[in-house]
Amino acid sequence: MSKDTHKRVGVPEGASTLPGRYYADPEILNKEIEHVFQAMWICAGREDEIPNPGDYVVRDIGTENILIIRDERGKVHAFYNVCRHRGSRLCHEPCGTVQGSIQCQYHAWTYGLDGRLSGAPHMNEVKTFDKNEWPLKDVGCEVWDGHIFINLAEERAPLLKQLGDLPERFGRFRMGDLRRGGRVNYDVAANWKLIVENYSECYHCPLIHPDLNRVTHYLSGRNDTIADFYNGGYQIIGEEYCTLTVEGRQTRSYFKGIDKEDHNRVYYYTIYPNFLLSLHPDYMMTHTLWPKGPGQTQVICEWHFEPEQMAKAEFDASDAIGFWDMTNRQDWRACEITQLGVTSKAYTPGPFSHQEDLLYVFDRFVVERLEGPPAKPRKIASVR
C-alpha cells in the first residue's frame, strides 16, 4: 500500500452549501456539461464491456453521442457517433457488435474499427476527395486498470495527470483483472451533484442506512488529503463482520495481493466528475453518473469480482448486489427528497457539518470549473 497520508480536511468557518440554482437551473447544467463533462476525463464504463473486436457501447454527454469500440488489434477507441458525409448517426443501439467495419445506413460510407474511412460510394468521381482526410472524429480514450475514460476536449493532458497517485494507491487491487458479476441501472430524480455529495459523507448513515451502519459504523472512517480531481477515504468493517453483504459473512476469498489492513476496510472514492469507486475486500462496486437534466440522473451501478471466484460452482453475487441495491435505493430516496427541497424558494444554503468536508471540496471544484477560482483562494485546513 502507498504511504499513509490520511488527514482530515477541515471545513472553513462560515462555509455553506451551494445555492438552489446549482441543482435546478438548466443553464448551470449546460455549463457543467461544457466545462466539466466535455472538458475533462470522465469514466465511460469498463473495458470488459467490449471484449471482442467490433464490440461497442455508446454514451451520451449532453447533446453529444460517443461511440466506444474495440478494433482488430484489441485497442479501444472513442469517436463521435457521426458520419463524416452528411452527419447521420452511425450506431443506434446502446451497445452491440459490428462485423469488421462501421457503415452508415444512409449512403453506405464505411469506416474501419480504427475510424479510418475505407469506403465512400461514388466519391472517386470527386477529384479533390481523399479518403484519408475523412476519418471519424476521434475523442480522447484511455484505459486505467480496466476502466475506460474519454475526453472530448480539443486539447487534453494524459489521463494519468488527472488520476494523480490513484494508480499507485490502488494498483494492488488489480482492477483490470476483475469481471462484472452484476449490473443495475437507476433513474434518479435528482441532480448529479446531490448524488456525488451523498456518496461523499456518512453523516446520514445512522438514519438512512441502519444495515450499512451496523456493518461499518459511520464514525469509523478516515478521509484522505484531497487531490485536484478526486477525494475519498475508507471505513472500517466491524470486528464481527467480514465484508459488506446482507449477512456480513465472507463467501469469497479476499482479493489476491491486497494488504492485511485492506481485509477490514472499504475504500470510497469520488473521481471527478462522474465515477464513484468502492473497493471492498472481496469485490469492487462502481457507479457512473450521467446527467439527463437538472433534476434527473442515470446511475449505472456494477459489481465486479475475481474470475476465479466467479468460476466456482457456489459463486453467488446476490449477497453483495442485494445489500447495495437496498442501500442505493435508500440513497436515491434521500437525494430525491433533497432535490424537491433545494428547488423551493424557502431553501437557502446551510452550514456544513464537520462530517461533510469532502462535500465542501467537491462543491468548490464545481464552482471553480464554472466561475473560475476566487480572487483570494480559500485555504482548506488539514488536521490530523
C-alpha positions in Angstrom: 0.0 0.0 0.0 1.2 3.5 -0.7 2.4 5.6 2.2 -0.4 6.5 4.6 -1.1 10.2 4.2 -4.6 10.2 5.6 -5.7 13.5 7.1 -8.9 15.2 8.0 -9.9 18.0 5.6 -11.2 20.9 7.6 -14.3 23.0 6.5 -13.6 26.7 6.8 -15.7 28.6 9.2 -18.8 30.1 7.6 -18.7 27.7 4.6 -22.1 26.8 3.3 -23.8 24.5 0.8 -24.5 25.6 -2.8 -27.4 27.8 -3.8 -30.5 26.0 -5.1 -30.0 27.2 -8.6 -26.9 24.9 -8.9 -29.4 21.9 -8.7 -32.3 23.3 -10.7 -31.1 25.8 -13.3 -30.8 24.2 -16.9 -28.2 26.9 -17.8 -26.0 25.8 -14.9 -26.3 22.2 -16.1 -25.4 23.3 -19.6 -22.3 25.0 -18.3 -21.4 21.8 -16.3 -21.7 19.7 -19.4 -19.5 22.1 -21.3 -16.9 22.9 -18.6 -16.8 19.7 -16.7 -18.2 16.6 -18.6 -17.0 17.7 -22.0 -13.7 19.3 -20.8 -12.0 16.6 -18.7 -11.6 12.8 -18.5 -14.8 11.1 -17.5 -15.4 7.4 -16.8 -17.4 5.7 -19.6 -17.5 2.2 -18.2 -15.4 -1.0 -18.2 -13.1 -2.4 -20.8 -14.7 -5.9 -20.4 -18.0 -4.5 -21.7 -16.4 -4.7 -25.2 -14.2 -7.7 -25.0 -14.0 -8.5 -28.8 -13.2 -6.6 -32.0 -16.3 -4.8 -33.2 -18.0 -4.7 -29.8 -19.2 -1.2 -28.9 -21.1 0.9 -26.5 -22.4 4.4 -26.9 -22.6 7.2 -24.2 -24.5 10.5 -24.2 -22.7 13.5 -22.9 -25.1 16.4 -23.1 -26.1 16.6 -26.8 -23.1 14.6 -27.9 -23.2 10.8 -28.6 -19.9 9.0 -28.3 -19.1 5.6 -29.8 -16.6 3.5 -27.9 -15.4 0.4 -29.9 -12.6 -2.2 -29.9 -10.5 -2.7 -33.1 -8.9 -5.8 -34.5 -5.7 -5.2 -32.6 -7.6 -5.0 -29.3 -7.3 -1.3 -28.9 -10.2 0.7 -27.5 -11.2 3.8 -29.5 -13.8 6.6 -28.9 -15.4 8.6 -31.8 -18.2 11.0 -32.2 -21.0 8.8 -33.5 -21.4 10.9 -36.6 -20.8 10.0 -40.3 -18.4 12.5 -42.0 -20.6 12.7 -45.1 -24.0 14.1 -44.1 -23.8 13.7 -40.3 -26.0 10.7 -39.9 -25.7 8.8 -36.6 -23.8 5.5 -37.2 -24.6 3.1 -34.3 -28.1 3.4 -33.0 -28.2 0.8 -30.1 -26.8 1.4 -26.6 -24.4 -1.5 -27.2 -23.8 -4.1 -29.9 -21.3 -5.6 -32.3 -20.4 -4.7 -35.9 -18.7 -7.1 -38.2 -15.3 -5.7 -39.3 -16.5 -2.2 -40.1 -18.8 0.6 -39.2 -21.2 1.5 -42.1 -23.5 4.5 -42.3 -27.1 3.4 -43.1 -27.7 6.5 -45.2 -25.2 6.5 -48.0 -23.0 3.5 -47.0 -19.9 5.4 -46.1 -17.8 2.7 -44.3 -15.2 3.0 -41.6 -12.7 0.7 -40.1 -12.8 -0.2 -36.5 -10.0 2.3 -36.0 -12.1 5.1 -37.5 -10.4 5.3 -40.9 -12.7 5.8 -43.9 -12.5 2.7 -46.1 -15.4 3.1 -48.5 -17.3 6.1 -49.9 -19.6 5.1 -52.9 -19.2 7.4 -56.0 -16.8 9.7 -54.2 -14.0 8.6 -56.5 -15.7 10.9 -59.1 -14.8 13.9 -56.9 -11.3 14.8 -57.9 -10.5 16.7 -54.7 -11.7 13.9 -52.4 -9.2 12.0 -50.4 -10.4 9.2 -48.1 -7.5 9.8 -45.7 -8.8 13.2 -44.9 -12.2 12.0 -43.7 -11.8 9.6 -40.7 -14.3 9.6 -37.9 -13.7 12.4 -35.5 -11.9 10.9 -32.5 -12.4 11.5 -28.8 -9.6 11.0 -26.2 -9.8 7.5 -25.0 -7.5 5.8 -22.4 -7.9 2.9 -20.0 -6.9 2.8 -16.4 -6.8 -0.7 -14.9 -9.9 -1.8 -16.8 -11.8 1.5 -16.5 -12.4 3.3 -19.8 -12.1 7.1 -19.7 -13.0 9.5 -22.5 -12.2 13.2 -23.0 -14.0 15.5 -25.5 -11.6 18.4 -25.1 -9.6 19.5 -28.2 -6.5 19.9 -26.0 -6.1 17.4 -23.2 -3.4 16.2 -20.9 -2.9 12.5 -20.4 -5.3 10.7 -18.2 -2.6 9.9 -15.6 -2.2 13.6 -14.9 -5.8 13.7 -13.8 -5.7 10.5 -11.8 -2.6 11.6 -9.9 -1.5 8.9 -7.5 -4.6 6.7 -7.8 -2.9 4.1 -10.0 -0.2 3.6 -7.4 -2.6 3.9 -4.5 -4.9 1.1 -5.7 -2.7 -1.0 -8.0 -2.7 -3.9 -5.6 -6.5 -4.5 -6.3 -5.7 -5.4 -9.9 -9.0 -3.9 -11.0 -8.3 -4.7 -14.7 -8.5 -8.4 -14.0 -11.9 -8.2 -12.4 -15.1 -9.1 -14.3 -18.7 -7.9 -13.9 -21.0 -10.1 -11.9 -24.0 -7.8 -11.8 -25.4 -4.5 -13.0 -28.4 -2.3 -12.1 -29.4 0.9 -13.9 -31.2 3.5 -11.9 -33.0 6.6 -13.0 -32.8 9.0 -10.1 -34.9 12.2 -9.9 -32.1 14.3 -8.5 -29.2 16.5 -9.7 -26.0 14.6 -10.3 -24.2 16.7 -7.7 -26.6 15.6 -5.0 -25.6 12.0 -5.7 -21.9 12.8 -5.5 -22.4 14.7 -2.3 -24.5 11.9 -0.8 -21.7 9.4 -1.6 -19.1 11.6 0.0 -20.4 11.6 3.5 -21.8 9.1 6.1 -23.4 11.8 8.3 -26.7 10.4 7.0 -25.9 6.7 7.6 -27.3 6.1 11.1 -30.8 7.2 10.0 -30.8 6.3 6.3 -28.7 3.1 6.3 -29.2 1.2 9.6 -27.9 -2.1 8.0 -24.8 -0.4 6.5 -24.1 1.5 9.7 -24.3 -1.9 11.6 -21.5 -3.4 9.5 -19.4 -0.2 9.1 -20.0 2.4 11.7 -20.3 5.9 10.2 -17.6 7.3 12.5 -15.1 4.5 11.8 -13.6 6.1 8.6 -10.9 8.5 7.7 -10.7 10.9 4.8 -7.6 11.3 2.7 -5.9 14.5 1.8 -7.6 15.8 -1.4 -6.3 15.9 -4.9 -7.3 18.2 -7.8 -9.6 15.6 -9.3 -10.6 13.1 -6.6 -11.4 12.7 -3.0 -12.2 9.9 -0.7 -11.2 7.7 2.2 -12.1 4.5 3.9 -14.4 3.0 6.6 -13.7 0.1 8.9 -15.7 -3.1 8.8 -16.9 -4.2 12.3 -14.9 -6.9 14.0 -17.8 -9.4 13.8 -18.2 -8.9 10.1 -16.1 -9.8 7.1 -17.4 -7.8 4.2 -20.4 -5.7 3.1 -23.2 -8.2 2.3 -26.6 -8.9 3.6 -25.3 -11.1 6.3 -21.8 -9.6 6.6 -20.3 -13.0 6.0 -17.4 -13.8 3.7 -18.4 -16.1 0.8 -15.5 -15.3 -1.4 -11.8 -15.1 -0.8 -10.1 -11.8 -0.2 -8.6 -10.2 -3.3 -5.2 -11.6 -4.0 -2.4 -9.2 -3.5 -4.2 -6.7 -1.1 -2.7 -5.8 2.2 -3.9 -7.3 5.5 -5.2 -4.0 6.6 -7.4 -4.0 3.5 -9.3 -7.0 4.8 -11.4 -4.8 7.2 -11.6 -1.7 5.1 -13.9 -0.4 2.4 -12.5 2.4 0.2 -14.9 5.0 -1.2 -13.5 7.4 -3.8 -15.1 10.0 -6.0 -13.1 10.5 -9.2 -14.4 13.7 -10.7 -16.8 14.2 -12.1 -18.8 11.0 -12.6 -17.1 8.0 -11.2 -17.7 6.6 -7.7 -15.3 3.8 -6.9 -15.9 1.4 -4.0 -13.2 -1.2 -3.2 -14.2 -4.0 -0.8 -12.0 -6.8 0.4 -13.7 -9.3 -2.0 -15.4 -7.2 -4.7 -15.4 -3.9 -6.4 -18.5 -1.7 -6.9 -18.7 1.2 -9.3 -21.2 3.9 -10.1 -21.0 6.0 -13.2 -23.3 9.1 -13.3 -24.9 10.6 -16.5 -26.9 13.8 -16.1 -30.1 13.7 -18.1 -31.5 17.0 -16.8 -31.1 19.4 -13.9 -33.2 17.1 -11.7 -32.5 13.7 -13.4 -29.5 11.4 -13.4 -28.9 8.0 -14.8 -26.7 5.9 -12.5 -25.1 2.7 -13.7 -24.1 0.5 -10.7 -21.9 -2.6 -11.3 -20.3 -5.2 -9.1 -17.0 -6.9 -10.2 -15.3 -10.0 -8.9 -12.2 -12.1 -9.5 -12.8 -14.5 -12.4 -11.5 -17.4 -10.3 -14.2 -16.8 -7.7 -16.9 -16.4 -10.4 -15.9 -19.8 -11.9 -16.7 -21.7 -8.7 -20.0 -23.6 -8.7 -21.0 -22.0 -5.4 -20.4 -18.4 -6.6 -23.3 -16.1 -5.8 -23.1 -12.3 -6.2 -26.6 -11.7 -4.9 -25.3 -11.1 -1.3 -23.3 -8.1 -2.4 -25.8 -6.9 -5.0 -28.8 -7.3 -2.7 -27.1 -5.4 0.1 -26.1 -2.5 -2.1 -29.3 -2.4 -4.2 -31.1 -1.8 -0.9 -28.6 0.8 0.2 -28.6 2.5 -3.2 -32.3 2.9 -3.2 -32.2 4.4 0.3 -29.6 6.9 -1.1 -31.6 7.7 -4.2 -34.7 8.4 -2.0 -32.6 10.8 0.1 -31.3 12.6 -3.0 -34.7 12.9 -4.5 -36.3 14.4 -1.4 -33.4 16.8 -1.2 -33.9 17.7 -4.9 -37.5 18.6 -4.0 -36.3 20.9 -1.2 -33.5 22.7 -2.9 -35.9 23.9 -5.6 -38.1 25.6 -3.1 -37.9 29.4 -2.6 -37.6 28.6 1.1 -34.3 27.0 0.6 -31.1 28.9 1.5 -27.6 27.5 1.7 -27.0 25.8 5.0 -23.8 25.3 7.1 -21.6 22.3 6.6 -21.1 19.8 9.4 -17.5 18.7 10.1 -18.6 15.3 8.7 -19.1 17.0 5.3 -15.6 18.1 4.5 -15.4 16.2 1.2 -18.7 17.9 0.1 -17.2 21.3 0.6 -14.2 20.3 -1.5 -16.4 18.9 -4.3 -18.6 22.0 -4.3 -15.5 24.2 -4.6 -14.4 22.1 -7.6 -17.7 22.6 -9.4 -17.9 26.3 -8.7 -14.3 26.9 -9.8 -14.8 25.0 -13.0 -17.8 27.1 -13.9 -16.8 30.5 -12.5 -13.0 30.4 -12.0 -11.1 30.4 -8.7 -12.0 33.0 -6.1 -10.0 36.2 -6.0 -8.5 35.2 -2.7 -8.2 31.4 -2.7 -9.6 29.8 0.4 -7.3 27.7 2.4 -8.5 24.2 3.3 -7.1 23.3 6.7 -5.9 19.8 7.2 -5.5 18.5 10.8 -4.6 15.0 11.9 
